[in-house]
Every structure is written in C-alpha cells, then in structure tokens.
Amino acid sequence: MSGPRRVFQFRLRSLATQVRSAPRCRLQVPRHASTIAQPRSSEPTKWPRRLVYAGIFGFLGGSFGKLVNDKVTAPAEPDSPEDLTALGEILRVYENGLPIVHRLRDNPDYVETDVYGNYGDDYKTRRLTSGPLRGSRGLAHQKVFWNDKEKKSVSVVFLGPGLEGWPGMVHGGALATVIDENVGRVAVRHFTEGTGVTANLEINYRAPVYSGNFYSIHASLDTERSTDRKGYVTGEVRDPTGRLCAEASGLFVVPKQYKLQRIGEKF
C-alpha cells in the first residue's frame, strides 16, 4: 500500500502547486458601466447647495455692508433728533439691561449720583467729559455709585463711537481721560479741601474696549498710604460681563501753590 499512497500524495502536491501558480482572475468593469446602470443624478443635487451658499454669503455681505456704513457715517450731533433718540435707548438699557446697576442699587452702602451734580449746564459745557464729549457719540451716560464706608466708587459709563481710535475700538487716550476723572473722584472725596489734581497716573490695557457699550470703572482709595494732601487710588475697567479691560493706579494731590475750586460731594 505504500506505493499507491506515495503516488496519491505526489498528485496532491502537484495539484496544490498548480492552484498556487495559476493566475488570479480579476473582474474588470468597463468605466461606462456605472453610467449605464445609474442615470446621471448628481448634477441637480448641487443646486440646493448653491442656493444655501448664496443665501449665507448674501446675508453676510449685507451685514458687513451695514456695519461698514455705521462706522463710516458720522456720529449724531449732540441735541439732534437722532442723538436724543439714541440717548433714550441708552437710558433704557441702563435702567433695565445692566445687572451691575441692579446689584449696586440693592446694596445700601452705595449711593447713586450724577456727575457734576453741583453745577449747572453752563458750567458743564466747559468740562471735557460733560461738554465736548457729551451726547450719544461720546460719554452718553455717566453715573457714580459711592461707598463712603469702604472709600470706593463704581462708575457706569457708556462709551460712544465718537471716542474711537481704530474703528469699533475706544481710543486709549480717550479711555485714559475717563479713567483719570473717575479714579480721581475717589481721591477728591478723601481730601478735606474737596478738590485735587492728578500727579501721576499709570494704566495697563488688558483687553480691547469696544465703542457703543457700557463699562464700569471701579476705584478704591488706599487709606493706609493716603494723607490729607495725597491720595493713592487704584482702579479697574470692566465690561458688562466682568472681563478686566484695564488697570490703573494714580497719585492725586492738593497743590499748595494755588487755590482750586471745591468740587463738592456730587463730584
């Protein structure tokens, strides 16, 4: 039986060798077969996508055009009908849309007051922030919340488009003016003379300040370092979300060489 078994095994090996060495058969489908089997339906489906793209880009283009037009158009003149309408809207937002205002009003330690409340309109027109910078284009709204216990204040101001440096952004110098005036108020309230001037002011800008928005300026007196004639004050500028936009520190003094007008308790 050994002979037939060897012959059988030899045939199996020969058959396996033939199978391994046989060329592989590949199915080749003609390129035009898919077009014959399926009709051309891809072209019509592009039109809805094109319409969506057209709508999106049309909306973006219109919005951008309006934005550019708003930035190019000159701000409304003070006391004009457009200015009065804008001031009314700004006041509405101040009364109803700012959580910080509600929190300060609910705190009995803070007293709300207008700026330059001791003076008449004729005097205010000669002040930078209440005269040339008045109206919806500038410092459209200014309120001060004073905390006499802690010797600190929170000023809520609206910075209009007339204060811009780059389009949409408040000029750093204009912001420094607002900081100087609001931080200095805390020092003036500390001085027995009821008045003072800026001796030194240092500002670090931390984030962009955009025009057409409300901002809060927080100022605190350093009671340990301050004297009757020197007031050291620190301040912060924050946007409506609480983001820190600028930090400031200043020294305010009562000059000995000349007599200054007393500002009074209503800043």
Backbone as CSV, one residue per row, in Angstrom:
resi,resn,N_x,N_y,N_z,CA_x,CA_y,CA_z,C_x,C_y,C_z
1,MET,0.831,-1.220,0.000,0.000,0.000,0.000,0.851,1.248,0.000
2,SER,2.141,1.038,0.306,2.996,2.215,0.367,3.170,2.837,-0.993
3,GLY,3.186,2.009,-2.052,3.364,2.570,-3.382,2.219,3.433,-3.816
4,PRO,0.966,2.943,-3.777,-0.166,3.801,-4.172,-0.293,5.054,-3.320
5,ARG,0.051,4.938,-1.998,-0.063,6.119,-1.117,0.899,7.202,-1.564
6,ARG,2.112,6.793,-1.912,3.091,7.777,-2.378,2.625,8.448,-3.665
7,VAL,2.055,7.656,-4.562,1.566,8.238,-5.814,0.451,9.239,-5.545
8,PHE,-0.462,8.900,-4.570,-1.584,9.788,-4.241,-1.097,11.100,-3.629
9,GLN,-0.139,11.006,-2.698,0.419,12.210,-2.088,1.133,13.071,-3.110
10,PHE,1.825,12.450,-4.069,2.530,13.205,-5.097,1.555,13.981,-5.953
11,ARG,0.395,13.358,-6.266,-0.608,14.029,-7.084,-1.231,15.225,-6.340
12,LEU,-1.417,15.028,-5.012,-1.973,16.141,-4.242,-1.028,17.335,-4.229
13,ARG,0.264,17.042,-4.042,1.221,18.148,-4.041,1.278,18.822,-5.404
14,SER,1.192,18.024,-6.459,1.215,18.604,-7.802,-0.002,19.483,-8.036
15,LEU,-1.169,19.037,-7.536,-2.392,19.815,-7.717,-2.327,21.136,-6.925
16,ALA,-1.785,21.055,-5.705,-1.659,22.275,-4.905,-0.723,23.265,-5.551
17,THR,0.338,22.756,-6.152,1.293,23.631,-6.838,0.660,24.309,-8.023
18,GLN,-0.193,23.588,-8.736,-0.860,24.157,-9.901,-1.850,25.252,-9.493
19,VAL,-2.531,25.022,-8.353,-3.504,26.020,-7.900,-2.814,27.313,-7.475
20,ARG,-1.672,27.170,-6.749,-0.964,28.366,-6.309,-0.360,29.143,-7.467
21,SER,0.066,28.397,-8.470,0.726,29.056,-9.603,-0.235,29.562,-10.659
22,ALA,-1.515,29.263,-10.517,-2.494,29.692,-11.520,-2.707,31.196,-11.422
23,PRO,-2.800,31.914,-12.511,-3.009,33.379,-12.485,-4.366,33.737,-11.908
24,ARG,-4.356,34.844,-11.109,-5.612,35.299,-10.493,-6.501,35.957,-11.537
25,CYS,-7.768,35.744,-11.388,-8.746,36.311,-12.319,-9.393,37.535,-11.687
26,ARG,-9.278,38.670,-12.319,-9.853,39.914,-11.819,-11.049,40.313,-12.679
27,LEU,-12.062,40.775,-11.970,-13.259,41.223,-12.668,-13.073,42.698,-13.018
28,GLN,-13.045,43.003,-14.257,-12.886,44.369,-14.734,-14.215,44.884,-15.279
29,VAL,-14.666,45.956,-14.675,-15.935,46.552,-15.096,-15.623,47.731,-15.986
30,PRO,-16.201,47.794,-17.128,-15.952,48.936,-18.021,-16.313,50.247,-17.320
31,ARG,-15.560,51.304,-17.639,-15.790,52.585,-16.995,-17.177,53.134,-17.281
32,HIS,-17.705,52.772,-18.438,-19.017,53.307,-18.790,-20.148,52.493,-18.199
33,ALA,-19.789,51.396,-17.463,-20.851,50.530,-16.939,-21.671,51.259,-15.885
34,SER,-20.980,52.078,-15.014,-21.725,52.759,-13.969,-22.687,53.778,-14.551
35,THR,-22.293,54.384,-15.642,-23.182,55.377,-16.250,-24.370,54.715,-16.918
36,ILE,-24.160,53.457,-17.346,-25.280,52.737,-17.955,-26.235,52.245,-16.888
37,ALA,-25.662,51.805,-15.732,-26.505,51.227,-14.694,-27.260,52.304,-13.923
38,GLN,-26.638,53.501,-13.752,-27.267,54.548,-12.973,-27.388,55.805,-13.819
39,PRO,-28.514,56.440,-13.797,-28.663,57.692,-14.536,-27.890,58.799,-13.842
40,ARG,-27.518,59.862,-14.585,-26.763,60.972,-14.031,-27.700,61.838,-13.183
41,SER,-27.550,61.663,-11.812,-28.435,62.385,-10.899,-27.673,63.330,-9.975
42,SER,-26.337,63.378,-10.107,-25.560,64.218,-9.198,-25.690,65.701,-9.537
43,GLU,-25.866,66.059,-10.769,-25.884,67.457,-11.168,-27.038,68.243,-10.556
44,PRO,-28.275,67.732,-10.533,-29.365,68.505,-9.938,-29.199,68.735,-8.442
45,THR,-28.485,67.833,-7.710,-28.367,67.990,-6.263,-27.464,69.144,-5.882
46,LYS,-26.715,69.689,-6.795,-25.844,70.811,-6.477,-26.612,72.116,-6.323
47,TRP,-27.770,72.216,-6.932,-28.492,73.489,-6.907,-28.971,73.885,-5.518
48,PRO,-29.543,72.978,-4.706,-29.902,73.397,-3.340,-28.704,73.888,-2.539
49,ARG,-27.558,73.229,-2.718,-26.369,73.662,-2.001,-25.939,75.052,-2.446
50,ARG,-26.021,75.278,-3.748,-25.647,76.599,-4.256,-26.577,77.681,-3.732
51,LEU,-27.861,77.346,-3.627,-28.807,78.323,-3.110,-28.533,78.647,-1.647
52,VAL,-28.168,77.620,-0.866,-27.836,77.843,0.543,-26.609,78.740,0.662
53,TYR,-25.577,78.431,-0.127,-24.370,79.248,-0.102,-24.670,80.692,-0.500
54,ALA,-25.496,80.843,-1.514,-25.841,82.191,-1.961,-26.559,82.963,-0.862
55,GLY,-27.457,82.277,-0.139,-28.165,82.937,0.949,-27.247,83.329,2.086
56,ILE,-26.320,82.434,2.433,-25.395,82.712,3.538,-24.499,83.890,3.205
57,PHE,-23.880,83.829,2.017,-22.959,84.901,1.648,-23.694,86.212,1.397
58,GLY,-24.929,86.121,0.921,-25.705,87.343,0.749,-26.015,88.003,2.081
59,PHE,-26.361,87.184,3.091,-26.637,87.722,4.427,-25.391,88.327,5.043
60,LEU,-24.260,87.617,4.928,-23.009,88.134,5.485,-22.597,89.427,4.794
61,GLY,-22.781,89.460,3.475,-22.428,90.678,2.744,-23.278,91.854,3.165
62,GLY,-24.583,91.629,3.328,-25.458,92.710,3.763,-25.131,93.185,5.169
63,SER,-24.836,92.246,6.069,-24.491,92.617,7.444,-23.183,93.400,7.481
64,PHE,-22.198,92.928,6.709,-20.919,93.629,6.682,-21.079,95.035,6.093
65,GLY,-21.906,95.139,5.067,-22.136,96.452,4.479,-22.793,97.402,5.462
66,LYS,-23.747,96.907,6.232,-24.391,97.752,7.239,-23.395,98.174,8.303
67,LEU,-22.532,97.213,8.704,-21.530,97.537,9.714,-20.584,98.621,9.221
68,VAL,-20.119,98.472,7.988,-19.213,99.476,7.427,-19.915,100.823,7.320
69,ASN,-21.176,100.808,6.906,-21.923,102.059,6.776,-22.085,102.748,8.122
70,ASP,-22.352,101.943,9.166,-22.496,102.520,10.500,-21.194,103.139,10.980
71,LYS,-20.058,102.506,10.615,-18.777,103.017,11.070,-18.329,104.230,10.267
72,VAL,-18.703,104.269,9.006,-18.294,105.393,8.166,-19.161,106.619,8.434
73,THR,-20.435,106.393,8.718,-21.342,107.504,8.965,-20.929,108.266,10.225
74,ALA,-20.939,109.575,10.148,-20.555,110.402,11.293,-21.553,110.227,12.430
75,PRO,-21.080,110.202,13.685,-21.996,110.088,14.832,-22.959,111.263,14.882
76,ALA,-24.077,111.047,15.527,-25.103,112.092,15.630,-24.586,113.272,16.440
77,GLU,-24.941,114.466,16.003,-24.561,115.673,16.725,-25.350,115.767,18.041
78,PRO,-24.721,116.265,19.099,-25.446,116.426,20.367,-26.705,117.267,20.209
79,ASP,-27.754,116.840,20.886,-29.049,117.517,20.928,-29.827,117.426,19.615
80,SER,-29.327,116.698,18.626,-30.085,116.486,17.400,-31.158,115.425,17.643
81,PRO,-32.189,115.339,16.783,-33.214,114.308,16.977,-32.629,112.897,17.029
82,GLU,-31.646,112.616,16.178,-31.022,111.289,16.198,-30.289,111.050,17.519
83,ASP,-29.657,112.100,18.018,-28.928,111.978,19.277,-29.881,111.744,20.443
84,LEU,-30.965,112.469,20.476,-31.926,112.302,21.567,-32.564,110.918,21.540
85,THR,-32.825,110.404,20.338,-33.378,109.054,20.231,-32.385,108.018,20.747
86,ALA,-31.113,108.186,20.369,-30.083,107.259,20.828,-29.902,107.344,22.342
87,LEU,-29.953,108.543,22.900,-29.809,108.704,24.344,-30.962,108.032,25.086
88,GLY,-32.161,108.112,24.525,-33.290,107.438,25.144,-33.118,105.930,25.182
89,GLU,-32.585,105.367,24.114,-32.340,103.933,24.077,-31.227,103.540,25.053
90,ILE,-30.191,104.362,25.134,-29.105,104.083,26.074,-29.606,104.117,27.512
91,LEU,-30.449,105.082,27.828,-31.020,105.157,29.174,-31.882,103.937,29.473
92,ARG,-32.624,103.476,28.488,-33.468,102.288,28.697,-32.618,101.066,29.026
93,VAL,-31.512,100.911,28.325,-30.618,99.786,28.611,-30.019,99.917,30.001
94,TYR,-29.644,101.138,30.374,-29.067,101.353,31.702,-30.061,100.970,32.800
95,GLU,-31.299,101.347,32.627,-32.299,101.094,33.662,-32.729,99.636,33.729
96,ASN,-32.713,98.941,32.612,-33.310,97.603,32.571,-32.360,96.479,32.177
97,GLY,-31.238,96.801,31.542,-30.426,95.730,30.974,-29.067,95.503,31.582
98,LEU,-28.734,96.183,32.678,-27.412,96.037,33.282,-27.533,95.444,34.685
99,PRO,-27.134,94.202,34.869,-27.221,93.587,36.207,-26.416,94.325,37.269
100,ILE,-25.285,94.925,36.887,-24.465,95.609,37.881,-25.205,96.796,38.488
101,VAL,-26.029,97.463,37.700,-26.803,98.591,38.222,-27.796,98.110,39.276
102,HIS,-28.452,97.002,39.002,-29.420,96.457,39.972,-28.716,96.010,41.248
103,ARG,-27.529,95.417,41.125,-26.808,94.975,42.313,-26.373,96.163,43.168
104,LEU,-25.894,97.212,42.529,-25.464,98.383,43.287,-26.639,99.092,43.935
105,ARG,-27.752,99.155,43.243,-28.932,99.798,43.825,-29.494,98.999,44.993
106,ASP,-29.314,97.698,44.967,-29.792,96.861,46.069,-28.860,96.881,47.271
107,ASN,-27.646,97.417,47.101,-26.680,97.493,48.194,-26.824,98.842,48.887
108,PRO,-27.235,98.859,50.161,-27.460,100.154,50.837,-26.181,100.947,51.080
109,ASP,-25.022,100.341,50.928,-23.763,101.052,51.145,-23.400,101.963,49.974
110,TYR,-24.060,101.791,48.838,-23.753,102.592,47.656,-24.850,103.628,47.425
111,VAL,-24.426,104.826,47.104,-25.342,105.926,46.807,-25.134,106.335,45.352
112,GLU,-26.215,106.350,44.585,-26.144,106.680,43.164,-26.273,108.190,42.966
113,THR,-25.435,108.730,42.093,-25.485,110.167,41.832,-25.037,110.460,40.410
114,ASP,-25.439,111.648,39.905,-24.987,112.110,38.598,-23.596,112.734,38.716
115,VAL,-22.914,112.868,37.586,-21.625,113.557,37.592,-21.861,115.062,37.547
116,TYR,-21.017,115.800,38.255,-21.097,117.263,38.309,-22.488,117.730,38.720
117,GLY,-23.026,117.030,39.704,-24.366,117.396,40.156,-24.425,118.723,40.874
118,ASN,-23.266,119.283,41.257,-23.248,120.567,41.952,-23.278,121.765,41.017
119,TYR,-23.218,121.498,39.700,-23.045,122.599,38.750,-24.191,122.636,37.745
120,GLY,-24.372,123.808,37.163,-25.395,123.986,36.149,-24.909,123.616,34.761
121,ASP,-25.809,123.716,33.796,-25.491,123.317,32.423,-24.399,124.189,31.812
122,ASP,-24.382,125.492,32.160,-23.357,126.367,31.594,-21.965,125.928,32.014
123,TYR,-21.833,125.505,33.256,-20.523,125.050,33.728,-20.160,123.699,33.112
124,LYS,-21.141,122.837,32.964,-20.865,121.503,32.439,-20.362,121.551,31.000
125,THR,-20.841,122.510,30.225,-20.408,122.590,28.835,-18.925,122.940,28.710
126,ARG,-18.335,123.474,29.781,-16.915,123.806,29.753,-16.045,122.659,30.276
127,ARG,-16.669,121.618,30.757,-15.924,120.437,31.206,-15.770,119.475,30.033
128,LEU,-14.620,118.828,29.946,-14.344,117.965,28.801,-15.357,116.832,28.674
129,THR,-15.579,116.096,29.746,-16.421,114.902,29.643,-17.907,115.218,29.616
130,SER,-18.303,116.384,30.127,-19.725,116.755,30.103,-20.029,117.831,29.081
131,GLY,-19.004,118.287,28.348,-19.190,119.297,27.312,-18.866,118.752,25.937
132,PRO,-17.621,118.859,25.461,-17.279,118.369,24.120,-17.552,116.882,23.916
133,LEU,-17.478,116.091,24.970,-17.685,114.644,24.830,-19.109,114.218,25.171
134,ARG,-20.027,115.165,25.280,-21.393,114.807,25.638,-22.121,114.207,24.433
135,GLY,-23.295,113.662,24.684,-24.126,113.108,23.624,-23.869,111.639,23.391
136,SER,-24.670,111.047,22.533,-24.574,109.604,22.271,-23.270,109.226,21.595
137,ARG,-22.591,110.198,20.979,-21.333,109.898,20.304,-20.177,109.762,21.284
138,GLY,-20.294,110.330,22.489,-19.198,110.332,23.453,-19.558,109.610,24.733
139,LEU,-19.444,110.332,25.852,-19.848,109.772,27.142,-21.344,109.993,27.297
140,ALA,-22.083,109.115,26.666,-23.533,109.296,26.583,-24.208,109.176,27.934
141,HIS,-23.617,108.415,28.833,-24.265,108.200,30.129,-23.182,108.012,31.179
142,GLN,-23.317,108.729,32.305,-22.367,108.610,33.409,-23.133,108.619,34.728
143,LYS,-22.925,107.586,35.508,-23.477,107.503,36.850,-22.390,107.018,37.802
144,VAL,-22.412,107.549,39.022,-21.417,107.173,40.023,-22.123,106.595,41.240
145,PHE,-21.659,105.446,41.688,-22.134,104.818,42.921,-21.002,104.924,43.951
146,TRP,-21.238,105.694,45.007,-20.208,105.955,46.001,-20.471,105.156,47.282
147,ASN,-19.401,104.515,47.782,-19.456,103.744,49.027,-18.553,104.454,50.026
148,ASP,-19.168,105.204,50.940,-18.389,106.002,51.880,-17.714,105.140,52.942
149,LYS,-18.290,104.002,53.271,-17.702,103.124,54.287,-16.363,102.562,53.818
150,GLU,-16.311,102.121,52.591,-15.107,101.486,52.065,-14.259,102.423,51.217
151,LYS,-14.714,103.664,51.056,-13.983,104.651,50.273,-13.706,104.143,48.847
152,LYS,-14.752,103.737,48.196,-14.623,103.246,46.829,-15.827,103.697,46.016
153,SER,-15.680,103.675,44.732,-16.774,104.052,43.836,-16.832,103.095,42.658
154,VAL,-18.013,103.002,42.086,-18.225,102.266,40.843,-18.963,103.210,39.898
155,SER,-18.305,103.554,38.795,-18.899,104.438,37.800,-19.344,103.617,36.602
156,VAL,-20.563,103.829,36.156,-21.103,103.132,34.990,-21.202,104.156,33.863
157,VAL,-20.488,103.912,32.779,-20.423,104.878,31.690,-20.712,104.177,30.368
158,PHE,-21.227,104.950,29.420,-21.434,104.474,28.056,-20.431,105.179,27.159
159,LEU,-19.649,104.389,26.416,-18.604,104.928,25.547,-19.087,104.866,24.101
160,GLY,-19.370,106.020,23.524,-19.948,106.088,22.194,-18.918,106.026,21.074
161,PRO,-19.384,106.011,19.819,-18.493,105.864,18.660,-17.584,107.063,18.412
162,GLY,-17.897,108.213,18.992,-17.035,109.370,18.822,-15.736,109.276,19.594
163,LEU,-15.587,108.246,20.413,-14.368,108.053,21.202,-13.439,107.029,20.570
164,GLU,-13.734,106.633,19.354,-12.951,105.573,18.719,-11.581,106.059,18.272
165,GLY,-10.625,105.124,18.293,-9.343,105.303,17.633,-9.393,104.493,16.355
166,TRP,-9.178,103.172,16.475,-9.484,102.264,15.367,-10.995,102.068,15.304
167,PRO,-11.540,101.783,14.119,-12.990,101.571,14.014,-13.473,100.499,14.977
168,GLY,-14.455,100.874,15.770,-15.048,99.929,16.706,-14.361,99.848,18.044
169,MET,-13.195,100.484,18.211,-12.445,100.395,19.452,-12.220,101.786,20.033
170,VAL,-12.400,101.897,21.346,-12.223,103.180,22.024,-10.738,103.556,22.036
171,HIS,-10.459,104.812,21.738,-9.093,105.323,21.732,-8.496,105.209,23.143
172,GLY,-7.236,104.776,23.207,-6.592,104.622,24.504,-6.504,105.923,25.275
173,GLY,-6.275,107.035,24.569,-6.221,108.320,25.240,-7.572,108.748,25.787
174,ALA,-8.631,108.479,25.015,-9.978,108.806,25.495,-10.328,107.976,26.730
175,LEU,-9.947,106.696,26.702,-10.205,105.843,27.861,-9.398,106.320,29.064
176,ALA,-8.161,106.767,28.839,-7.349,107.281,29.938,-8.001,108.505,30.571
177,THR,-8.629,109.355,29.754,-9.327,110.530,30.288,-10.473,110.116,31.195
178,VAL,-11.231,109.125,30.762,-12.361,108.645,31.568,-11.850,108.009,32.865
179,ILE,-10.780,107.240,32.769,-10.207,106.618,33.969,-9.698,107.682,34.934
180,ASP,-8.974,108.654,34.412,-8.405,109.718,35.240,-9.498,110.429,36.030
181,GLU,-10.567,110.757,35.355,-11.629,111.515,36.018,-12.353,110.682,37.065
182,ASN,-12.621,109.419,36.763,-13.394,108.594,37.690,-12.560,108.094,38.861
183,VAL,-11.289,107.797,38.622,-10.420,107.402,39.729,-10.121,108.603,40.617
184,GLY,-9.931,109.775,39.989,-9.650,110.977,40.766,-10.785,111.376,41.688
185,ARG,-12.006,111.011,41.354,-13.144,111.362,42.203,-12.995,110.777,43.605
186,VAL,-12.434,109.584,43.689,-12.281,108.940,44.996,-11.292,109.723,45.855
187,ALA,-10.200,110.174,45.231,-9.228,110.971,45.977,-9.826,112.293,46.418
188,VAL,-10.596,112.935,45.550,-11.205,114.222,45.885,-12.164,114.082,47.066
189,ARG,-12.912,112.989,47.098,-13.816,112.770,48.230,-13.050,112.569,49.538
190,HIS,-11.812,112.129,49.431,-10.994,111.915,50.629,-10.397,113.217,51.164
191,PHE,-10.050,114.131,50.260,-9.385,115.365,50.675,-10.352,116.283,51.422
192,THR,-9.860,116.874,52.500,-10.681,117.838,53.235,-10.912,119.107,52.421
193,GLU,-10.022,119.394,51.478,-10.171,120.566,50.620,-11.272,120.368,49.568
194,GLY,-11.666,119.112,49.337,-12.710,118.840,48.358,-12.294,119.065,46.931
195,THR,-11.011,119.017,46.660,-10.506,119.217,45.314,-9.102,118.625,45.219
196,GLY,-8.570,118.521,44.003,-7.243,117.966,43.816,-6.924,117.837,42.340
197,VAL,-5.679,117.464,42.051,-5.225,117.292,40.678,-4.446,115.987,40.573
198,THR,-4.259,115.538,39.330,-3.526,114.310,39.073,-2.024,114.578,39.099
199,ALA,-1.299,113.823,39.920,0.160,113.919,39.956,0.804,112.796,39.158
200,ASN,0.197,111.640,39.162,0.740,110.503,38.427,-0.398,109.528,38.138
201,LEU,-0.403,108.984,36.932,-1.417,108.007,36.552,-0.780,106.956,35.655
202,GLU,-0.878,105.709,36.042,-0.324,104.588,35.272,-1.456,103.649,34.883
203,ILE,-1.518,103.300,33.597,-2.597,102.469,33.083,-2.012,101.291,32.318
204,ASN,-2.525,100.117,32.582,-2.191,98.915,31.829,-3.451,98.437,31.117
205,TYR,-3.396,98.429,29.787,-4.541,97.999,28.990,-4.483,96.481,28.827
206,ARG,-5.533,95.815,29.272,-5.550,94.356,29.293,-6.358,93.735,28.163
207,ALA,-7.383,94.397,27.707,-8.257,93.847,26.664,-8.879,95.004,25.893
208,PRO,-9.291,94.758,24.644,-9.904,95.835,23.860,-11.179,96.365,24.518
209,VAL,-11.379,97.662,24.375,-12.597,98.316,24.846,-13.353,98.775,23.608
210,TYR,-14.520,98.197,23.379,-15.282,98.456,22.163,-16.287,99.591,22.381
211,SER,-16.428,100.408,21.370,-17.372,101.526,21.457,-18.805,101.012,21.370
212,GLY,-19.720,101.867,21.816,-21.132,101.502,21.780,-21.523,100.530,22.874
213,ASN,-20.813,100.560,24.007,-21.086,99.639,25.105,-20.962,100.348,26.445
214,PHE,-21.585,99.745,27.447,-21.437,100.199,28.826,-20.210,99.548,29.445
215,TYR,-19.532,100.314,30.290,-18.399,99.799,31.045,-18.488,100.326,32.475
216,SER,-17.906,99.580,33.401,-17.876,100.010,34.798,-16.433,100.270,35.205
217,ILE,-16.237,101.356,35.956,-14.917,101.751,36.433,-14.930,101.664,37.956
218,HIS,-14.133,100.768,38.489,-14.074,100.516,39.929,-12.827,101.188,40.489
219,ALA,-12.996,102.036,41.500,-11.879,102.785,42.081,-11.909,102.651,43.597
220,SER,-10.714,102.454,44.185,-10.604,102.290,45.630,-9.445,103.122,46.167
221,LEU,-9.655,103.729,47.316,-8.630,104.547,47.960,-7.770,103.669,48.857
222,ASP,-6.435,103.857,48.771,-5.507,103.201,49.684,-5.426,104.059,50.939
223,THR,-6.221,103.716,51.932,-6.320,104.543,53.135,-5.047,104.539,53.958
224,GLU,-4.247,103.501,53.870,-3.025,103.433,54.667,-1.953,104.388,54.153
225,ARG,-1.895,104.574,52.861,-0.857,105.436,52.280,-1.323,106.875,52.094
226,SER,-2.610,107.085,52.004,-3.136,108.416,51.684,-3.088,109.338,52.903
227,THR,-2.936,110.633,52.613,-2.920,111.661,53.648,-3.943,112.744,53.283
228,ASP,-3.908,113.839,54.037,-4.848,114.932,53.763,-4.577,115.601,52.426
229,ARG,-3.342,115.503,51.917,-2.993,116.178,50.681,-2.536,115.220,49.583
230,LYS,-2.460,113.947,49.883,-2.079,112.941,48.901,-3.055,111.774,48.949
231,GLY,-3.514,111.386,47.774,-4.445,110.264,47.687,-3.966,109.224,46.691
232,TYR,-3.769,108.001,47.169,-3.357,106.895,46.302,-4.585,106.046,45.983
233,VAL,-4.855,105.916,44.699,-6.080,105.242,44.263,-5.745,104.207,43.196
234,THR,-6.430,103.061,43.250,-6.322,102.046,42.200,-7.669,101.899,41.521
235,GLY,-7.635,101.479,40.258,-8.872,101.361,39.510,-8.837,100.248,38.489
236,GLU,-10.025,99.831,38.079,-10.191,98.802,37.048,-11.330,99.201,36.124
237,VAL,-11.187,98.833,34.873,-12.264,98.996,33.892,-12.730,97.610,33.492
238,ARG,-14.023,97.377,33.593,-14.585,96.065,33.262,-15.764,96.230,32.311
239,ASP,-15.934,95.240,31.438,-17.068,95.258,30.508,-18.296,94.675,31.189
240,PRO,-19.464,94.650,30.526,-20.681,94.160,31.184,-20.610,92.715,31.665
241,THR,-19.710,91.906,31.100,-19.567,90.522,31.545,-18.607,90.381,32.713
242,GLY,-17.964,91.470,33.122,-17.000,91.419,34.215,-15.566,91.232,33.769
243,ARG,-15.322,91.170,32.480,-13.956,90.980,31.983,-13.120,92.216,32.257
244,LEU,-11.894,91.997,32.745,-10.985,93.091,33.033,-10.420,93.652,31.732
245,CYS,-10.583,94.951,31.513,-10.110,95.601,30.296,-8.914,96.511,30.540
246,ALA,-8.818,97.092,31.725,-7.694,97.989,32.034,-7.520,98.078,33.538
247,GLU,-6.279,98.292,33.950,-5.940,98.509,35.351,-5.223,99.846,35.475
248,ALA,-5.448,100.536,36.580,-4.844,101.845,36.761,-4.462,102.055,38.214
249,SER,-3.435,102.870,38.414,-3.042,103.323,39.745,-2.610,104.772,39.616
250,GLY,-3.012,105.596,40.572,-2.723,107.016,40.453,-2.446,107.673,41.783
251,LEU,-1.744,108.781,41.702,-1.489,109.635,42.854,-2.113,110.995,42.573
252,PHE,-2.960,111.446,43.484,-3.646,112.730,43.349,-3.283,113.598,44.556
253,VAL,-3.082,114.883,44.304,-2.597,115.762,45.364,-3.418,117.043,45.413
254,VAL,-3.328,117.697,46.558,-3.890,119.031,46.724,-2.725,120.012,46.618
255,PRO,-2.654,120.808,45.564,-1.498,121.707,45.381,-1.469,122.810,46.435
256,LYS,-0.254,123.196,46.799,-0.069,124.269,47.775,0.102,125.623,47.113
257,GLN,0.523,125.637,45.856,0.865,126.897,45.206,-0.352,127.737,44.846
258,TYR,-1.486,127.102,44.547,-2.657,127.872,44.120,-3.929,127.199,44.635
259,LYS,-4.944,128.001,44.732,-6.215,127.556,45.286,-7.114,127.035,44.170
260,LEU,-7.657,125.847,44.347,-8.564,125.259,43.372,-10.002,125.354,43.862
261,GLN,-10.909,125.363,42.913,-12.332,125.409,43.251,-12.749,124.094,43.888
262,ARG,-13.556,124.176,44.919,-14.042,122.983,45.599,-15.083,122.298,44.718
263,ILE,-14.905,120.988,44.515,-15.808,120.253,43.632,-17.119,119.928,44.308
264,GLY,-17.081,119.516,45.546,-18.313,119.182,46.253,-18.578,117.695,46.312
265,GLU,-19.636,117.339,47.021,-19.929,115.940,47.266,-20.554,115.214,46.075
266,LYS,-21.059,115.948,45.116,-21.679,115.315,43.964,-20.754,115.288,42.753
267,PHE,-19.471,115.214,43.052,-18.427,115.014,42.043,-18.473,116.093,40.974
